[in-house]
Amino acid sequence: MSEERSAGAVDREIGARVRARRLEIGMSQERLAELLGVTFQQVQKYEKGINRIAASRLYDIAGALEVPVVHFYEGLGGSKKRDGGNAVGKALGEAGAIELLMLYASIKSAKVRRRLIEVVRATVEEG
């Protein structure tokens, strides 16, 4: 595969956003694959940025995940982000990140949420 056609940082970022949205709505890779008419292995390749997602396929993915296509591109523009370097998108692509975020959002007490952030911050600093 030539360098110009191989998947790059933006492809990985878009794939991470596909994965994050799929997990956010609780959809399996198998279900997304079924909706798209591809194998779940193909969905894995899209999500990891191994395979580039064609515009028409991204349109189908956006429909299946119930978001506008622009959802996958927001924040990728601008000179500083041309490399696809979006910290939030990368973080959400990490295993367990969406679950952690959803659990955090379900905590009713603002005081408990602040304490949890303090614990996580301390853990990162120690780590």
MODELLER restraints for C-alpha pairs under 7 A, 6 or more apart:
rsr = mdl.restraints
at = mdl.atoms
rsr.add(forms.Gaussian(group=physical.xy_distance, feature=features.Distance(at['CA:7:A'], at['CA:49:A']), mean=6.25, stdev=0.5))
rsr.add(forms.Gaussian(group=physical.xy_distance, feature=features.Distance(at['CA:7:A'], at['CA:50:A']), mean=5.99, stdev=0.5))
rsr.add(forms.Gaussian(group=physical.xy_distance, feature=features.Distance(at['CA:7:A'], at['CA:51:A']), mean=5.99, stdev=0.5))
rsr.add(forms.Gaussian(group=physical.xy_distance, feature=features.Distance(at['CA:7:A'], at['CA:52:A']), mean=5.35, stdev=0.5))
rsr.add(forms.Gaussian(group=physical.xy_distance, feature=features.Distance(at['CA:9:A'], at['CA:83:A']), mean=5.80, stdev=0.5))
rsr.add(forms.Gaussian(group=physical.xy_distance, feature=features.Distance(at['CA:9:A'], at['CA:84:A']), mean=5.31, stdev=0.5))
rsr.add(forms.Gaussian(group=physical.xy_distance, feature=features.Distance(at['CA:10:A'], at['CA:83:A']), mean=6.28, stdev=0.5))
rsr.add(forms.Gaussian(group=physical.xy_distance, feature=features.Distance(at['CA:10:A'], at['CA:84:A']), mean=4.49, stdev=0.5))
rsr.add(forms.Gaussian(group=physical.xy_distance, feature=features.Distance(at['CA:11:A'], at['CA:49:A']), mean=5.10, stdev=0.5))
rsr.add(forms.Gaussian(group=physical.xy_distance, feature=features.Distance(at['CA:11:A'], at['CA:52:A']), mean=5.83, stdev=0.5))
rsr.add(forms.Gaussian(group=physical.xy_distance, feature=features.Distance(at['CA:12:A'], at['CA:48:A']), mean=5.91, stdev=0.5))
rsr.add(forms.Gaussian(group=physical.xy_distance, feature=features.Distance(at['CA:12:A'], at['CA:49:A']), mean=3.82, stdev=0.5))
rsr.add(forms.Gaussian(group=physical.xy_distance, feature=features.Distance(at['CA:13:A'], at['CA:84:A']), mean=5.90, stdev=0.5))
rsr.add(forms.Gaussian(group=physical.xy_distance, feature=features.Distance(at['CA:13:A'], at['CA:89:A']), mean=6.63, stdev=0.5))
rsr.add(forms.Gaussian(group=physical.xy_distance, feature=features.Distance(at['CA:13:A'], at['CA:90:A']), mean=6.87, stdev=0.5))
rsr.add(forms.Gaussian(group=physical.xy_distance, feature=features.Distance(at['CA:14:A'], at['CA:72:A']), mean=5.58, stdev=0.5))
rsr.add(forms.Gaussian(group=physical.xy_distance, feature=features.Distance(at['CA:15:A'], at['CA:46:A']), mean=5.38, stdev=0.5))
rsr.add(forms.Gaussian(group=physical.xy_distance, feature=features.Distance(at['CA:15:A'], at['CA:47:A']), mean=3.80, stdev=0.5))
rsr.add(forms.Gaussian(group=physical.xy_distance, feature=features.Distance(at['CA:15:A'], at['CA:48:A']), mean=5.72, stdev=0.5))
rsr.add(forms.Gaussian(group=physical.xy_distance, feature=features.Distance(at['CA:15:A'], at['CA:49:A']), mean=5.22, stdev=0.5))
rsr.add(forms.Gaussian(group=physical.xy_distance, feature=features.Distance(at['CA:16:A'], at['CA:47:A']), mean=5.46, stdev=0.5))
rsr.add(forms.Gaussian(group=physical.xy_distance, feature=features.Distance(at['CA:16:A'], at['CA:48:A']), mean=6.61, stdev=0.5))
rsr.add(forms.Gaussian(group=physical.xy_distance, feature=features.Distance(at['CA:16:A'], at['CA:89:A']), mean=6.53, stdev=0.5))
rsr.add(forms.Gaussian(group=physical.xy_distance, feature=features.Distance(at['CA:16:A'], at['CA:90:A']), mean=6.68, stdev=0.5))
rsr.add(forms.Gaussian(group=physical.xy_distance, feature=features.Distance(at['CA:16:A'], at['CA:93:A']), mean=4.94, stdev=0.5))
rsr.add(forms.Gaussian(group=physical.xy_distance, feature=features.Distance(at['CA:17:A'], at['CA:72:A']), mean=6.05, stdev=0.5))
rsr.add(forms.Gaussian(group=physical.xy_distance, feature=features.Distance(at['CA:17:A'], at['CA:89:A']), mean=6.15, stdev=0.5))
rsr.add(forms.Gaussian(group=physical.xy_distance, feature=features.Distance(at['CA:17:A'], at['CA:93:A']), mean=6.98, stdev=0.5))
rsr.add(forms.Gaussian(group=physical.xy_distance, feature=features.Distance(at['CA:18:A'], at['CA:47:A']), mean=6.17, stdev=0.5))
rsr.add(forms.Gaussian(group=physical.xy_distance, feature=features.Distance(at['CA:19:A'], at['CA:47:A']), mean=5.56, stdev=0.5))
rsr.add(forms.Gaussian(group=physical.xy_distance, feature=features.Distance(at['CA:19:A'], at['CA:93:A']), mean=6.65, stdev=0.5))
rsr.add(forms.Gaussian(group=physical.xy_distance, feature=features.Distance(at['CA:20:A'], at['CA:92:A']), mean=5.87, stdev=0.5))
rsr.add(forms.Gaussian(group=physical.xy_distance, feature=features.Distance(at['CA:20:A'], at['CA:93:A']), mean=5.81, stdev=0.5))
rsr.add(forms.Gaussian(group=physical.xy_distance, feature=features.Distance(at['CA:20:A'], at['CA:98:A']), mean=6.70, stdev=0.5))
rsr.add(forms.Gaussian(group=physical.xy_distance, feature=features.Distance(at['CA:21:A'], at['CA:65:A']), mean=6.83, stdev=0.5))
rsr.add(forms.Gaussian(group=physical.xy_distance, feature=features.Distance(at['CA:22:A'], at['CA:65:A']), mean=6.39, stdev=0.5))
rsr.add(forms.Gaussian(group=physical.xy_distance, feature=features.Distance(at['CA:23:A'], at['CA:98:A']), mean=6.65, stdev=0.5))
rsr.add(forms.Gaussian(group=physical.xy_distance, feature=features.Distance(at['CA:24:A'], at['CA:98:A']), mean=6.25, stdev=0.5))
rsr.add(forms.Gaussian(group=physical.xy_distance, feature=features.Distance(at['CA:29:A'], at['CA:40:A']), mean=5.57, stdev=0.5))
rsr.add(forms.Gaussian(group=physical.xy_distance, feature=features.Distance(at['CA:29:A'], at['CA:43:A']), mean=6.36, stdev=0.5))
rsr.add(forms.Gaussian(group=physical.xy_distance, feature=features.Distance(at['CA:30:A'], at['CA:40:A']), mean=5.04, stdev=0.5))
rsr.add(forms.Gaussian(group=physical.xy_distance, feature=features.Distance(at['CA:32:A'], at['CA:64:A']), mean=6.97, stdev=0.5))
rsr.add(forms.Gaussian(group=physical.xy_distance, feature=features.Distance(at['CA:33:A'], at['CA:39:A']), mean=5.41, stdev=0.5))
rsr.add(forms.Gaussian(group=physical.xy_distance, feature=features.Distance(at['CA:33:A'], at['CA:40:A']), mean=5.05, stdev=0.5))
rsr.add(forms.Gaussian(group=physical.xy_distance, feature=features.Distance(at['CA:33:A'], at['CA:43:A']), mean=6.10, stdev=0.5))
rsr.add(forms.Gaussian(group=physical.xy_distance, feature=features.Distance(at['CA:35:A'], at['CA:64:A']), mean=6.67, stdev=0.5))
rsr.add(forms.Gaussian(group=physical.xy_distance, feature=features.Distance(at['CA:36:A'], at['CA:60:A']), mean=6.77, stdev=0.5))
rsr.add(forms.Gaussian(group=physical.xy_distance, feature=features.Distance(at['CA:45:A'], at['CA:51:A']), mean=5.40, stdev=0.5))
rsr.add(forms.Gaussian(group=physical.xy_distance, feature=features.Distance(at['CA:46:A'], at['CA:52:A']), mean=6.43, stdev=0.5))
rsr.add(forms.Gaussian(group=physical.xy_distance, feature=features.Distance(at['CA:46:A'], at['CA:53:A']), mean=6.37, stdev=0.5))
rsr.add(forms.Gaussian(group=physical.xy_distance, feature=features.Distance(at['CA:58:A'], at['CA:69:A']), mean=6.88, stdev=0.5))
rsr.add(forms.Gaussian(group=physical.xy_distance, feature=features.Distance(at['CA:59:A'], at['CA:69:A']), mean=5.97, stdev=0.5))
rsr.add(forms.Gaussian(group=physical.xy_distance, feature=features.Distance(at['CA:62:A'], at['CA:68:A']), mean=5.79, stdev=0.5))
rsr.add(forms.Gaussian(group=physical.xy_distance, feature=features.Distance(at['CA:62:A'], at['CA:69:A']), mean=5.37, stdev=0.5))
rsr.add(forms.Gaussian(group=physical.xy_distance, feature=features.Distance(at['CA:76:A'], at['CA:82:A']), mean=6.30, stdev=0.5))
rsr.add(forms.Gaussian(group=physical.xy_distance, feature=features.Distance(at['CA:76:A'], at['CA:84:A']), mean=5.71, stdev=0.5))
rsr.add(forms.Gaussian(group=physical.xy_distance, feature=features.Distance(at['CA:91:A'], at['CA:97:A']), mean=6.83, stdev=0.5))
rsr.add(forms.Gaussian(group=physical.xy_distance, feature=features.Distance(at['CA:92:A'], at['CA:98:A']), mean=6.04, stdev=0.5))
rsr.add(forms.Gaussian(group=physical.xy_distance, feature=features.Distance(at['CA:104:A'], at['CA:113:A']), mean=6.97, stdev=0.5))
rsr.add(forms.Gaussian(group=physical.xy_distance, feature=features.Distance(at['CA:107:A'], at['CA:113:A']), mean=6.65, stdev=0.5))
